Amino acid sequence: MKMRNPPVNSLSLEFLTELLISLEKLENDKTFRGIIITSDCPGIFSAGLDLLEMYGRDPAHCAEYWKAVQELWLRVYLSNLVVIGAINGISPAGGCLLSLSCDYRVLANNPKYAIGLNETLLGIIAPFWFKDVLVNTIGHRAAERALQLGFLFPPSDALQVGIVDQVVPEDQVQSTARSVMAQWLAIPDHARQLTKNLVRKPTADRLLQQRDADIQNFVRFISRDSIQKSLHVYLEKLKQKKG
Ligand SMILES: CC/C=C\C/C=C\CCCC/C=C/C(=O)SCCNC(=O)CCNC(=O)[C@H](O)C(C)(C)COP(=O)(O)OP(=O)(O)OC[C@H]1O[C@@H](n2cnc3c(N)ncnc32)[C@H](O)[C@@H]1OP(=O)(O)O
């Protein structure tokens, strides 16, 4: 699955909906046993959640958006398919969550391709289920530092901390992801799927048990003047970077 939402593969409501529909189709087609998620935008896996879906929007829109974000996470995280991330670009915040929700992550060895939950740098916070997935992946201590400081790990650090499973030369990302897929597909589906569910369900259940409350929290938080100001400042910084 090649993500194509130029210029930066931001996860807009429309793009999330397209991803959800595509994933559902693949899940329902029994000829598919695995997917490799990668990007068609040069140098960018995904810029994460679309800031324009959270800035200057009314509460109803924010609620609809957050529901779609939850939905995509649950679908990827709990997918019965083998999901491999072929991460061929930078993946901050929501892009990192998407990567972390894969069963295995292969990152291209380019110092620009940083990965991490950098929410605090935007003046916002990673929701508890983003945090849970990071803690599950890199452990409590590493996650508490990474989250508070908004670390974006370059490939060598990403491998060391375990946020990705493998770092390979850029031209080998897709072929490595395909070899990894072959290894994973050698395992009988029912055994692998039940095991995946056993490991991941408790984390997903934490959100499933309080989805509506999570949406309300998000809407309350994102609607605060101080948070809207932080988003405004961050968006202006992105604009000014262009010069
Ligand atoms: C109680 C609490 C309850 C709940 C929690 C509450 C809320 C918080 C939860 C929120 C969780 C948030 C998760 C996220 O994912 S936030 C997004 C994080 N993303 C980033 O920080 C990345 C920002 N982008 C960049 O750093 C660069 O754009 C990037 C990806 C390195 C690419 O750089 P470059 O190629 O130079 O391209 P430009 O910067 O020029 O960007 C081109 C164009 O795209 C716009 N853009 C970039 N990123 C985003 C984005 N994430 N959303 C929307 N738009 C984006 C950028 O502004 C440019 O636009 P322009 O119009 O100027 O062309």
The ligand as an ORCA input file, in Angstrom:
! r2SCAN-3c Opt
* xyz 0 1
  C      -6.357     15.528     27.264
  C      -5.694     15.187     26.000
  C      -6.501     14.394     25.068
  C      -6.142     14.066     23.858
  C      -4.887     14.540     23.238
  C      -5.125     15.791     22.590
  C      -4.627     16.253     21.463
  C      -3.391     16.092     20.819
  C      -3.268     14.906     19.964
  C      -2.607     15.238     18.721
  C      -1.667     14.191     18.246
  C      -0.954     14.737     17.068
  C      -0.337     14.015     16.213
  C       0.308     14.572     14.993
  O       0.625     13.834     14.107
  S       0.564     16.261     14.869
  C       1.506     16.503     13.391
  C       2.968     16.307     13.645
  N       3.720     16.525     12.425
  C       4.800     17.268     12.356
  O       5.273     17.834     13.321
  C       5.412     17.402     11.002
  C       5.293     18.792     10.497
  N       5.880     18.896      9.149
  C       7.201     18.951      8.931
  O       8.025     18.893      9.813
  C       7.617     19.091      7.506
  O       6.529     19.521      6.755
  C       8.154     17.776      6.882
  C       7.180     16.620      7.059
  C       9.518     17.441      7.487
  C       8.337     17.973      5.350
  O       9.164     19.102      5.133
  P       9.226     19.757      3.678
  O       9.390     18.719      2.639
  O      10.230     20.865      3.751
  O       7.754     20.331      3.430
  P       7.087     21.633      4.100
  O       7.428     21.752      5.519
  O       7.347     22.803      3.238
  O       5.541     21.232      4.017
  C       4.810     21.275      2.795
  C       3.409     21.745      3.104
  O       2.780     20.770      3.934
  C       2.301     21.401      5.134
  N       2.379     20.439      6.234
  C       3.441     19.811      6.703
  N       3.136     18.981      7.696
  C       1.806     19.098      7.883
  C       0.868     18.500      8.772
  N       1.214     17.577      9.678
  N      -0.417     18.865      8.666
  C      -0.822     19.765      7.761
  N       0.017     20.367      6.882
  C       1.314     20.030      6.940
  C       3.232     22.575      5.319
  O       2.651     23.539      6.146
  C       3.384     23.037      3.889
  O       2.197     23.729      3.539
  P       2.213     24.987      2.550
  O       0.797     25.402      2.429
  O       3.071     26.043      3.196
  O       2.788     24.480      1.257
*
